[in-house]
């Protein structure tokens, strides 16, 4: 069965610390992976798409097919990074992303 | 920057009543979606809509749900007879292609 797992419900770090939000997927074929972010009282917005291989707001994510992971990373967290982060793969001929349960990132001053 | 607009932001309805959630997608977008998020749970796909018909729907999207694009600008989600478990945040999204959604800010539906 296709599944996306974000094992951490909450991740709490101090400003300037490195951050890694984990995402593991169980999909057949070659999924396309996305990270979405939802800041407090704001709408869901696309943060990263793996095939674009770009860095947005200092975040990067590498697709590791061997480990079936797509972890989101940032070397130095900022307070404004505090938000809910959702990993969302697409696969199997569908264009519909399946959202993980989300990880709440809290960056303390 | 263009936005997806959802109204109302919060709707309270009695169990068994019909409710219509409204969305105005971005004008040149072709794909439209509804998602919901029950409090404390993950964002769940309900339905996608393209070329004036449903292209995909989830198991959640049963006969109580319907979608419509009545006038070329609005995209509505109707729940015919609401249940307590329909209480959730409902998100509309649209996209030009099949990827890269723009989400609305959501409608919080409370069924009492």
Interface residues (C-beta under 8 A of the other chain):
Chain A: X32 X42 X43 X44 X45 X46 X49 X86 X90 X94 X95 X96 X97 X98 X99 X100 X101 X102
Chain B: X4 X31 X33 X35 X41 X42 X43 X44 X45 X48 X56 X91 X93 X98 X99 X100 X101 X102 X103 X104 X105 X106
